[in-house]
Amino acid sequence: MAILKVIEVLANSNKGWEDAAKNAVAQAAKSVKNIRSVYINEQSATVDDGKIVDYRVNVKITFEVK
């Protein structure tokens, strides 16, 4: 039986939400091993002069505890 743990991570990108999610996983992977999945909990963006300038995601990352 595998033991799984979930952490919540906030990340951003100026390219898009997909890139922000990739940034979250890449940053988490520096200190967390055995990442199994990522769940996009929330998406938001900041707007400047009528244009989106920053994409933000709140993700839940699931990993196996060994």
Secondary structure, 3 states (H helix, E strand, C coil): CCEEEEEEEEEEECCCHHHHHHHHHHHHCCCCCCEEEEEEEEEEEEEECCEEEEEEEEEEEEEEEC
